[in-house]
Amino acid sequence: MDNTENRMKNTKQLLKNLIAEESGQDLIEYALVAALVGLGAVAAMKGLSNSIGNTFNGVGNALTNSVA
């Protein structure tokens, strides 16, 4: 066999191995779930930012008034 035929066989074997390989599939699924949870958390925080800010301002004002 010449060098080109060896490369072709090696490439075909590599592609077969990559197609049959499933060990990284779980990691990709977990990464996608983590990304979706992160996006959901960011969206929820943006929606609640005004409410949380108003609550902290109210607590700060109440503490200021109670000390004075």
ZIVEN-V381720 format. One record per residue. N is the residue number from 1. OMEGA is omega in whole degrees, -180 to 180 (NA if undefined). Layout:
n | omega
N | OMEGA
N | OMEGA
This chain:
n | omega
1 | 177
2 | -174
3 | -179
4 | 179
5 | 178
6 | 179
7 | 179
8 | 179
9 | 179
10 | 179
11 | 178
12 | 179
13 | 178
14 | 179
15 | 177
16 | 179
17 | 180
18 | 179
19 | -178
20 | -176
21 | -179
22 | -174
23 | 180
24 | -176
25 | -179
26 | -180
27 | 179
28 | 179
29 | 179
30 | 179
31 | 178
32 | 178
33 | 179
34 | 178
35 | 179
36 | 178
37 | 179
38 | 178
39 | 178
40 | 179
41 | 179
42 | 179
43 | 180
44 | 180
45 | 178
46 | 180
47 | -177
48 | -173
49 | 180
50 | -180
51 | 179
52 | 178
53 | 179
54 | 179
55 | 179
56 | 177
57 | 178
58 | 177
59 | 179
60 | 179
61 | 179
62 | 178
63 | 179
64 | -180
65 | -179
66 | 179
67 | -176
68 | NA
